[in-house]
Amino acid sequence: MLKRERFFCKIKEGIEVADIFSTVQEKVAGKGVKIVFPEGMDERILTAVQKLADGKVLQPIVVGNKQEVEAKAKELGLTLDGVDVYDPHTYEGFEELVQAFVERRKGKATEEQARKALLDENYFGTMLVYKGLADGLVSGAAHSTADTVRPALQIIKTKEGVKKTSGVFIMARGEEQYVFADCAINIAPDSQDLAEIAIESANTAKMFDIEPRVAMLSFSTKGSAKSDETEKVSEAVRIANEQAPELVLDGEFQFDAAFVPSVAASKAPDSVIKGDASVFVFPSLEAGNIGYKIAQRLGNFEAVGPILQGLNQPVNDLSRGCNAEDVYNLALITAAQAL
């Protein structure tokens, strides 16, 4: 049975959350966390938010024309009980959001431009998060990553001390769980970026009760090859160890030296990483994106994400190829980040 079909059967019986999410669900359930879903007309979104509401896991807010959303839900056999529907065109606090947007953009948007922008569901949803009317946002089922991330970078912005947001995937197969970064955002990170990504990814790992043992990846292991690319990674290791000395972190590593104990013993015998890394930081977006997809498709790992790191408030991006289970799971992650 296909993954999507399996999830819809579970919805009728009561969803069974995979092991990787059970701890996260326990953390967020009943806490009243409000998550906004800008894509209120999407079948996958509506199916997932209904289950989140039914289980009192969190408080979903969907964005869209209320009559159209309710009609779509009825067509899908959903009631939307416990789900709030906000329409930017009729929202009572719209003008307050407009003024807050103008202020936040600091001269980069007029009131007229702000009103136009906030009729866009992603900008509207992001402003709800910024103003504390929602605790996090999940989008991307029908929008590009840029459509989801741009409003977050303009409005929510990155945390103090963090220059760039980054995107990680939790890779899960049975009891195996790893963090892969950055697989979604930064095309060509420099040494400082990689160090920042490594530290943020270690924090994400802790959220899933994964002990962070961070490997900085390259095509060289501990100086076996010399190039600008390998030097970039070794410099990132130095910066990360200086900024977060408590982390178990090393590199540069070829993947096998970070993952296979016997290879680690041969190639990097003195490293704190003994072929037991749990967090893998790729040197570029192309490497990270290719790497996680190989693990997903050839290794049969479940790829959860991308989970966005480094923002003041959580915004997460779905794949447009997602299913309802992916929406449910990413909502759990977003709620956990909010807490």
N, C-alpha and C positions, 0 to 999 in steps of 0.2 A: 504494500500500500504506500502511496506517495506520502511524503511528509505533510503536505498540506491537507490531504484527505484524512490522515491520522489525527491531525489537530482538530478538524471539524467534528470528528466522531467524539473526541474527548470533550468538546464543548457541550455536547448533548448529555454526556455522562457525568460531567464534572472534570475540569482540566487537571491533569497530572503534570506537575512541574518537574522538569528535569533536575537531577541532583545539583548541577551547577547553580541553579536558580533557587533551590529550596531555602538555602540560608538567606539569600537576598530577600525573598518573599516574606520570610519570618521577620526580618528587620523592618520592613516597610508596612506590612499589613496593619490596618487599623489606626495608622498614624495620621490619617487625614491629609496625606500629601496630594496636592492638586497638580495634575499633569495635563498640559494643553496639547491637543492634536489638531493642527491646522487643516488637515485633509478630511473634512467631515463627510464627504461624499464617497469616500473610498470604502469598498466592501471589507477589505482586510482591517482597516482601522475600526470601522463600526463593530465588526465581529469581536475584535480584541477588547475594545473599550467596554462593551456590554458585559464581557466576562470579568473584567477588572472591577466593574461596578457591582455586579452580582455577588462577587466574592468579598466585597468591601476591602479590596486590596489597596485601592487608592481612589481618589475622586477625579474622574475624567472630565475634561472640558473639550468639546469638539467645536470647530469653527465652521460656520456655514449658514446658509439660509435655513431657518428652523423648519419651515414647511417642507422644503426639499429634503433636508436631512431626515426628518421623521418619515417622509414618504419612502425614502430609500431604505430606512431601517425596517419599515413594515414589509416592504418587498422581500427583505432578507429574513423575515420572521423574527425580528428583534423589537424589543419594546422601548429601549433607551431609558429604562427605569434607573434612576440614580446617575444619569449622565446629563451634564449641563451642555446646552447649545448656545453659543454666542455668535451673533451676526454683526460684523463690523458696521454694516449699514444702519443698524438699529440699536447698537449698544449704547446704553445711557451715559457711560463714562467716556465716550469716544473723544469729546473735545478735551478732556483732561489728558488723555493719552497723546493727543496732538501736541498740546503745550509741552508735555514732558519730553516728547520726541524732539521738538525744536530745541529745547534746552540741552538735551543730551547730545545733539549733533553740533552744538556750539557754532552756529552761523553757517553750517553746511546745508541747511534745509529751511525753507520758508514755511509758513503755516500752510499755504496751498500745497506745497510739495509734501508736507507731512501728512495732510489729509489723504492725498493720493496714495502715498506709500502705505498708510495704515489700512487702506481697503484691501491691500494684499494680505492674504491669510497668514503668511509666515511673519511679516512685519508686525501684524496685529497680535499674533500669538506671542512673539518675542517681547513686545511691549507689556503684555500681561505678566510675563515672567519678571521683567525688569522692575515693574511697579509692585511686585509682591502679590499680585492677584492670582498667580499660579506659581508653582515651585519649580517647574521644569517644562521642557517642550520636546516632543518627538515628531519629526516630520521626515519627508524624503520618499515616501511610498509612491508619490506621483510627481515629485519635484527633484531637481538635480541637487547634488551636494552644495553647489554654489548658492542655490536658492535658499537652502536651509542655513548655511553657515554665514553668509554675508550679513543678514540682519543681526545675528548673534555677535559678530565682530564689531558692527557699528554701534550696537545698543548695549549689550551686556559687557562686552570687552573682556580681556584677559585679566587674571588675578595679578595683584601686585607682585612683581618679581618674575613674572612669566611673560615673555615677549611674544610667544606664538602658541596658538592652540595646536593640538595634534590629535591624531585618530588611531586608536588601538582596536585590535580584535582579541577577544577571548577565544582561544582555540580549545575545544573540548572533545574528548573521545573516551567514553567510559570514565574512569577515574583520573585520566590524564587531563591536566588543565595548564595552559600556557598563555602568556601575553605576547602578542606580536605588535610592534610599533616601528615607525609611523607608517601605516598602510593606507592612509586616506587623504592627507592634507598637504604636507610639505614636500615639494618636488625635489629640492636639492638642499637639504639642511646642512648648515655649517657645523663646526665643532661645538659652538655654544648651543646651537639648536639641539644637537644630538644629546648633549649632556642634560639639557632641560627635559627633553623627551624621556630620557632614561629615568630621571628622578620622578617625573609625573607618572610614568608607567609603573614604577614600583609602588606608588601610592594606589593606583588602580588595582594592582594585584592584591594588595592587602584587603581591599573591599570585598574580594571574592575568597578571602582566606587562603590565598596563594602566597606562600613564603617567597618574597622577591629575591631571586638570585639572578642578577642582571648581566647578560652577555651582549657586548657591543660587536656587531658582526661586520665582516669584510671578506675579501678574498685571500686574506693573509692571516696567519696566526702568530702573534707576538713577534712581529718583525720579520717573518719568513719572506716577505716581499716588501719592497719599498716603492712608494709612489705618493703623489699628492692625495690620492683617495685613502690609502691606508694611514697616512700621517694625520689626515683629518679625524679618523676614528680614534687613533691612539691619543690625540690631543683631547678629544671629547672624553675619553676615559679619565685623563688627568683632571679635567675641569669638574667632572661629576664626582670624582673621589674627593676633591677639595671642597665642593659645595655640600656633599652629603656623605661624610666619612663613615657614617654608621651603616651604609648600604654595602651588601656583598655584591661587588660590581667589578668587572674586568674586561679586557679586550686588548687589541682587536683579535677576534676569533673567526676562523671559518666555522660554518655551522656545525660540522661534525665534531670539532674540538670543543664546542660549547655543549654538545648534546650527548656524545658517546664517551663514557668514562675511559675506555681503553685508548681512544684517540686523544683525549685530554691528557692522559698520563704520558703519552708519547710526545705530543706537540707542546703542551704547556704544563709541565709537571709541577711548577712552583705557583701556579695560579690558585686563587681562592675558589674559582669555578672549576669543579672536578668532573666536567661532563654532566653536570646536574643543574644547568640553568633553567629557570622557569620564565624569565622575561627576556625576549630577544628584540634588540633594537637594530633595525636595518639601516644601512648607510644612505639610502635614497628611497624615494617613493616607489620608483619602478621595481626595486628589489623587494620592498615590503609587500607591494600589491601582488607581484608574481609569487612571492613566497607563501603568502597566506592562501592564495587560490590553489597552489599546488597541494598544500597540506589538506585543504578542503576537498578537492576533487580526486586526488590520488590517494591521500591518506585517510579519507573518510572522517575528517575532523569536522565538527560543527563550528562554524565561524560566527561568532556573536559580535555584532558591531556594524559600522565603526562606532566606538564610544569616544566622544570628544573630551579632551582633557584641557585643563588650563583656564577655563572660563570662570567668571565670577559666579555664574548660576548655570545649571546644567541644561544644555541643548544637545540633542543627539539626532543623528542622521541615519535613516533607514536606507537600505538598498531598494531601488525601484523593482527589483525582482523578489522582494520579501513576501512572506506569507503572514497570516494572522498570528501564528505562533511567534514569529520574529518581532512583531509589533508588541505583543504581550511581554516578551522577554526584555525588549529594550526599554519598555515603560518601567519595568521593575528596576532596571539598572539606573534609569534616570531618577526615579524616586529615591533610590539608595544614595545617589550622589547629592540629592537635595538635602538629605538628612545629615 
